[in-house]
Amino acid sequence: MRPTRILYIENDPALRSILGGMLASSEDLEVLGSFAGAEEVFDRTLVRKADVALVDFALDQNGLNGIELGIALRNINEYIGIVIYSQFSVRPMVNRVPKAMRAGWSFFNKSASMNIEDYARILRSTSAGKGNWEEVLEEDSKSQEGEASVFFALTPRQRSIMSLSVQSKSAQDIAEHLGLSYSYVRKELSRAYAVLLPEAKESDDLKTAAVLKYMELMRIS
């Protein structure tokens, strides 16, 4: 079985040198080219020879990002696999790829714990059309379902109180606005914090953390 032929695009020169060397050392991989940005990789002959491209999401701020470059490469070579890796969460990135083009796309977060065997496995699998984009979306869906369950674990009264807390209103302001006693609002805030931040420590800034968490949940629910 011949080595999987890859293109590697990474704008960080140190990482490109280290990981590029690792990729080149694998008997399962053949690095056709290592590039710093999108503008360097558009050799149509080279792109058509490649089985898969490993692309950093965050490329030149003034040029294409990794998703856009992957789409451009796929338009040159409809069979090339695209592997996007990033220091940011890759889950939202799947939706940037047109549904009709997602076969043969994989996404993963950069990790120092990954070794060359991990990279080779992902690259070879993606080059064969077995991308992980569906798994990434499923994980995202499960995460959102879990977050939504936290939102609905709050009582309607607690949600009303937290909605006002998000507006930077104090416990006294909330009590006056809802016609409740100050002590009742304080107790409901404490209960809401326990639901929103089950692993929080007493030393944490609970109010700020709870407000941020509630804002996230409001976008999901």
C-alpha positions in Angstrom: 0.0 0.0 0.0 1.4 3.4 -1.0 1.8 6.2 1.5 -1.0 8.7 1.8 0.0 11.8 0.0 -0.6 15.0 2.1 -0.5 18.7 1.9 0.3 20.5 5.2 -0.8 24.1 5.7 0.2 25.9 9.0 1.1 29.5 9.5 3.1 29.0 12.7 6.6 28.4 11.5 7.7 26.6 14.7 4.8 24.2 14.7 5.0 23.7 10.9 8.7 22.7 11.3 8.0 20.3 14.2 4.8 18.7 13.0 6.0 18.7 9.4 9.1 16.7 10.4 6.9 14.3 12.3 4.6 13.8 9.3 7.5 13.3 7.0 9.0 10.7 9.3 5.9 8.4 9.0 6.2 5.5 6.6 2.4 5.8 6.1 2.6 9.4 4.8 4.2 11.3 2.0 4.3 15.0 2.5 3.9 16.6 -1.0 4.3 20.1 0.4 4.4 22.2 3.6 3.0 25.7 3.3 2.5 28.8 5.5 -0.7 30.0 3.9 -3.4 29.6 1.3 -1.7 31.6 -1.5 1.2 29.1 -1.5 -0.7 26.0 -2.0 -2.7 26.6 -5.2 -0.5 24.5 -7.6 -3.3 22.6 -9.3 -1.1 19.7 -10.3 0.1 19.3 -6.7 -3.4 19.6 -5.3 -4.7 16.9 -7.7 -2.0 14.5 -6.6 -2.8 14.9 -2.9 -5.0 12.5 -1.0 -5.6 14.7 1.9 -4.8 18.2 3.3 -4.0 19.0 7.0 -5.0 22.6 7.4 -4.8 24.9 10.4 -8.0 26.9 10.8 -6.4 30.2 11.7 -4.3 31.1 8.7 -3.5 34.6 7.4 -6.1 37.1 8.9 -6.1 38.9 5.6 -6.6 35.7 3.5 -8.6 32.5 3.6 -9.2 30.6 6.8 -8.8 26.9 6.9 -12.4 26.1 6.0 -12.4 28.4 3.1 -9.1 26.9 1.9 -10.4 23.4 2.3 -13.4 24.3 0.1 -11.1 25.8 -2.5 -8.9 22.7 -2.5 -12.0 20.5 -2.9 -13.1 22.6 -5.9 -9.7 21.7 -7.6 -9.7 18.0 -6.4 -13.1 16.7 -5.6 -11.6 13.6 -3.9 -9.1 15.3 -1.6 -9.8 14.7 2.1 -9.7 17.8 4.3 -8.6 17.7 8.0 -9.1 20.9 9.9 -7.3 21.3 13.2 -7.4 24.3 15.6 -6.6 25.7 19.0 -10.2 26.8 19.1 -13.3 24.6 19.5 -13.8 22.8 16.1 -17.4 21.9 16.7 -18.9 25.1 15.3 -16.7 24.9 12.2 -18.6 21.9 10.7 -21.6 24.1 9.8 -19.3 26.4 7.7 -18.8 23.5 5.2 -21.7 23.1 2.7 -23.6 19.9 3.5 -23.1 18.5 0.0 -19.3 18.7 0.5 -18.9 17.4 4.0 -17.9 13.8 3.1 -14.2 13.4 3.7 -13.9 16.2 6.2 -12.4 15.7 9.7 -12.0 18.2 12.6 -10.0 18.0 15.8 -8.5 20.3 18.4 -4.7 20.8 18.6 -3.3 18.7 21.4 0.3 18.2 22.6 -0.7 14.6 23.6 -1.3 13.5 20.0 1.5 11.5 18.4 2.3 10.8 14.8 0.3 7.6 14.8 -2.8 9.6 15.8 -2.2 12.1 12.9 -1.6 9.3 10.4 -4.7 7.5 11.5 -6.9 10.6 11.0 -5.3 11.5 7.7 -5.5 8.1 6.2 -9.1 7.6 7.3 -10.2 11.0 6.0 -8.4 10.4 2.7 -10.6 7.3 2.3 -13.7 9.5 2.7 -14.3 8.6 6.4 -14.4 12.0 7.9 -15.5 12.6 11.5 -17.8 15.6 10.9 -21.0 13.7 11.8 -19.4 12.6 15.1 -18.4 16.2 15.8 -21.9 17.4 15.2 -23.3 14.6 17.4 -21.0 15.6 20.2 -22.1 19.2 19.8 -25.8 18.2 19.8 -25.3 16.2 23.0 -23.5 19.1 24.6 -26.3 21.5 23.7 -28.9 19.0 25.1 -27.0 18.9 28.4 -26.8 22.6 28.6 -30.5 23.0 27.8 -31.3 20.6 30.6 -29.4 22.8 33.0 -31.5 25.8 31.9 -34.7 24.0 32.5 -33.5 22.7 35.9 -34.0 26.2 37.1 -37.5 27.1 38.3 -39.4 29.7 36.3 -38.9 32.1 39.3 -35.1 31.5 39.3 -35.0 32.1 35.6 -36.8 35.4 36.1 -34.4 36.4 38.8 -31.3 35.4 36.8 -32.6 37.3 33.7 -32.6 40.5 35.8 -29.2 39.6 37.3 -27.9 39.5 33.7 -29.0 43.1 33.4 -26.6 44.0 36.3 -29.5 44.5 38.8 -28.7 43.9 42.4 -30.6 41.5 44.7 -32.4 44.5 46.2 -33.3 45.9 42.7 -34.6 42.4 41.7 -36.7 42.1 44.9 -38.3 45.5 44.2 -38.9 44.8 40.5 -40.6 41.4 41.2 -42.4 42.4 44.4 -40.5 39.9 46.4 -38.6 40.1 49.7 -34.8 40.7 49.6 -34.1 37.5 51.6 -36.2 35.4 49.3 -34.3 36.7 46.2 -31.0 36.0 47.9 -32.0 32.4 48.7 -33.2 31.9 45.1 -30.0 33.3 43.7 -28.0 30.9 45.9 -30.1 28.0 44.6 -29.7 29.1 41.0 -26.0 29.4 41.4 -25.9 25.8 42.7 -27.7 24.6 39.6 -25.6 26.7 37.2 -22.3 26.1 38.9 -22.4 22.7 40.6 -18.6 22.4 40.9 -18.0 26.0 42.0 -15.8 26.7 45.0 -16.7 29.2 47.8 -13.8 31.4 46.7 -15.1 31.8 43.2 -16.9 34.9 42.0 -20.2 33.1 41.9 -22.3 36.0 40.7 -20.2 36.8 37.7 -19.7 33.1 36.8 -23.4 32.4 37.1 -24.4 35.4 35.0 -22.0 34.3 32.2 -23.2 30.7 32.4 -26.9 31.9 32.2 -26.1 34.0 29.2 -24.7 31.0 27.4 -27.7 28.9 28.3 -30.1 31.6 27.0 -28.5 31.3 23.6 -28.9 27.5 23.6 -32.4 27.0 25.0 
